[in-house]
Amino acid sequence: NGVDADFHMLMKAYQSMRADDFVLFLEMFLAEGRQINATDKQGRTVLSYAAEHRNSGEFVEALHAKGAA
């Protein structure tokens, strides 16, 4: 399907997890050497999507804390 595997995994985690579980997921995700700034076909990161959502503050903070840009 052409979607970056790291982006896909990170987006699914963002969409389906509570914020505290997402923080734990990010730790494991990064420990596996995965890319927190992976992009979709439009060149957007999960952080760029999360930043647009009104109730995503904890997710945005978690992504920033782990180096997302």
N, C-alpha and C positions, 0 to 999 in steps of 0.2 A: 504493500500500500504506500510505500515511500515515506512514511512518517518515521522520524528519528525515534529509536527505541527508548532512549533516555527521556526524551520529551513526553512520549506517550505514557511511560510508567509514572513520571512525575505528575502529569496532568490527571491521570486516573486517581492517584493518591490524593491530590488536592481536592478533586471532586467528591471523593467518597469517604475521606477520613475526618475525624474530629481534629481540632488543632493540636491537642497534646499528642495524639497518635502520629500526626503528620511530622511533628518534631522528631519523634523516635525514628520514623521512616527515613527522614532526611539523613540522620546519622548513619543508618545502615546503607542507604543509597550512596552516600559519599564514601563510606568505607570500602565499598565495592569498586571505587574508582569511576563512578558514573558522573556525568556532566550536569551540574545544576543549571547551567545556562544554555542547555540544548534548546533548539528552536524547531518550530513547526515549518510547514512549507512557505508560510508568509514571513518567516524570519522572526517570529514572536516567541518570547520565553513564557514559561508558566507564571513568572513574576509579573509580566506585563498584563496577563489576563487577570490574575488575582488582584492586582492594583485597581482594576476597574470595578470590582465587586464591593458593594457597600459594607458587607459584614465579614470581610476577609482580613481584617487588620492583624489578627494573630498569625495568619498564614504568611502575610507579607513580612511581618517582623521575623518570623522563623526563616524565611528564605533569605532575607537580608543578613541575618545573623550567621548564616552558613555560606555567605559569599555570593549570593545571587545579585546580578546587576541588571 
